[in-house]
Amino acid sequence: MLVCSVMADNPPGYELADRMVLTEPAQVRAIGNPLRTTILQLLHERAATVTELATAVGRPKSTVAHHVEVLARNGLLQIVRTRKVRAIEERFYGRTARLFSVAAEPAATGGGASGDFNDFEVAARESATAFELGRLWGFIRHARISEDQASEFWNRMAELVDEFDRLPRSGETVYGFAIGIYPTAYPALPAPE
């Protein structure tokens, strides 16, 4: 699973790391929730308050505040600035890294709904309407390659994800972009004699 990066050409206005590898099961569970992933995606463009995030996702402030707290507790979000609004201090949250990725070693998440989250599951659910409208573009290919080749290819895909994230924000439609590589039981020809 890979959570996309902040556009480097349009910095968010605060300091953050380029990359952060998630190694703790709690961190993986934190990004394993679709609402929390959406919050991280929204913070690509700029820091935001809980109120702004709640408005963007159409959910109650209390729900969004809970999810922001989970992300912050696990080191994925930070308070980047505050301001006073009618005697109340309003916090602006930002990402702690431009790019989050999950360590290659499988984490023992203990299962459960959050641990079973999968980016392709989300992409399949999100893309159903686009498929029905004939606006879903995709490829699937299978190749017998080495572990080293798969790792190298994954790094190239991460660069493509970063390129997608750097595109200037414009237009009225938000497009999803799913990419991955995975081992399968897909049939393969035997070695030639």
C-alpha positions in Angstrom: 0.0 0.0 0.0 1.3 3.4 -0.8 -0.2 6.7 0.2 0.6 9.4 -2.3 2.9 12.3 -1.9 2.5 16.1 -1.5 3.3 18.1 -4.7 7.0 19.1 -4.3 6.6 22.0 -6.8 3.9 23.5 -4.6 5.1 23.2 -1.0 2.5 23.1 1.7 4.0 26.0 3.6 5.6 24.0 6.5 8.4 21.6 7.0 7.9 17.9 6.4 10.0 14.9 5.5 10.2 13.7 2.0 9.4 10.1 2.9 8.2 8.1 5.9 8.2 4.3 5.9 5.5 3.0 8.2 6.8 0.1 10.2 4.4 0.0 13.2 1.2 -2.0 13.0 -0.7 0.9 14.5 0.5 3.2 11.7 -0.6 0.7 9.0 -4.0 0.4 10.7 -4.2 4.2 10.8 -4.0 4.5 7.1 -6.1 1.4 6.6 -9.3 3.4 7.1 -10.8 5.0 3.9 -11.8 8.2 5.7 -8.3 8.7 7.1 -6.7 8.0 3.7 -9.1 10.7 2.3 -8.0 13.1 5.0 -4.3 12.5 4.1 -5.2 13.0 0.4 -7.0 16.3 1.1 -3.9 17.6 3.0 -1.8 17.2 -0.2 -2.8 20.8 -1.2 -2.5 22.6 2.1 -2.9 22.3 5.9 -6.5 22.4 7.0 -8.6 22.6 10.2 -10.9 19.8 11.4 -13.8 22.1 10.3 -12.5 22.4 6.8 -11.8 18.7 6.6 -15.3 17.8 7.9 -16.9 20.1 5.3 -14.8 18.5 2.5 -15.8 15.0 3.4 -19.4 15.7 4.5 -19.0 14.1 7.9 -19.5 15.4 11.5 -16.7 17.4 13.0 -16.5 14.9 15.9 -16.0 12.0 13.5 -13.3 13.8 11.6 -11.6 15.0 14.8 -11.4 11.4 16.0 -9.7 10.3 12.7 -7.4 13.3 12.7 -6.4 12.4 16.3 -5.6 8.8 15.2 -3.4 10.0 12.4 -1.6 12.5 14.6 -1.1 10.0 17.4 0.6 7.7 14.9 2.9 10.4 13.6 1.2 10.9 10.2 -0.2 14.4 10.9 1.1 17.3 12.9 -0.2 20.7 14.0 1.6 23.1 11.7 0.0 26.4 12.9 -2.8 27.8 15.0 -5.0 30.9 15.0 -7.4 32.5 17.4 -11.1 32.5 16.2 -13.4 34.1 18.8 -11.2 33.2 21.7 -10.8 29.6 20.5 -7.5 28.3 19.2 -8.0 26.7 15.8 -5.4 24.1 14.8 -4.2 23.5 11.2 -3.1 20.0 10.5 -0.5 19.0 7.9 1.2 15.8 6.9 4.5 14.8 8.5 5.8 13.4 5.1 5.3 14.0 1.4 5.2 10.2 0.9 4.1 7.4 3.2 4.8 3.8 2.3 4.4 0.6 4.2 7.5 -1.4 5.0 8.1 -4.4 2.7 8.0 -6.7 5.7 4.4 -7.7 6.5 3.2 -6.2 9.8 1.4 -8.4 12.3 -1.8 -6.2 12.3 -3.9 -8.8 14.0 -6.6 -8.7 11.3 -9.9 -7.1 11.8 -11.7 -4.6 9.6 -9.0 -2.0 9.7 -6.2 -4.5 9.1 -8.0 -6.0 6.1 -8.1 -2.6 4.3 -6.8 -2.8 0.7 -6.2 0.0 -1.7 -7.5 -2.1 -4.6 -10.7 -2.7 -2.7 -11.2 1.0 -2.4 -10.3 1.5 -6.1 -12.8 -1.1 -7.1 -15.6 0.4 -5.1 -14.7 4.0 -6.2 -14.4 3.0 -9.9 -17.8 1.2 -10.3 -19.6 4.4 -11.5 -16.8 5.2 -13.9 -17.0 1.7 -15.3 -20.8 2.1 -15.8 -20.2 5.4 -17.6 -17.5 4.0 -19.8 -14.9 6.2 -18.2 -12.7 3.6 -16.5 -9.2 3.2 -18.0 -7.0 0.4 -16.9 -4.5 -2.3 -17.7 -3.7 -5.6 -16.0 -0.6 -7.6 -17.1 1.1 -10.7 -15.7 4.8 -11.5 -16.0 7.1 -14.1 -14.5 9.9 -11.9 -13.0 12.4 -12.1 -10.1 11.9 -10.6 -6.7 14.6 -8.0 -7.5 12.8 -7.0 -10.7 9.5 -6.7 -8.8 11.2 -4.5 -6.2 12.8 -2.3 -8.9 9.5 -2.0 -10.8 7.7 -1.0 -7.5 10.2 1.8 -7.1 9.4 3.0 -10.6 5.7 2.9 -9.9 6.2 5.0 -6.7 7.9 7.6 -9.0 4.8 7.5 -11.2 2.5 8.0 -8.2 4.7 11.0 -7.2 4.4 12.4 -10.8 0.6 12.0 -10.6 0.5 13.9 -7.2 2.6 16.7 -8.6 0.0 17.5 -11.4 -1.4 21.0 -10.8 -4.8 20.9 -9.2 -7.4 22.0 -11.8 -10.7 20.9 -13.3 -13.9 19.9 -11.6 -13.4 16.1 -11.4 -11.2 14.2 -9.0 -9.6 11.2 -10.6 -8.4 8.1 -8.8 -5.2 6.4 -9.7 -4.5 2.8 -8.5 -1.3 1.1 -9.1 0.3 -2.1 -7.7 2.3 -5.2 -8.1 1.5 -8.5 -6.4 2.3 -12.2 -6.7 -0.4 -14.4 -8.2 -1.1 -18.0 -9.0 -1.6 -17.0 -12.6 -0.6 -19.9 -15.0 2.9 -19.8 -16.5 4.4 -21.9 -19.3 6.9 -24.5 -18.2 10.6 -23.8 -18.9 11.5 -24.6 -22.5 13.2 -28.0 -23.0 
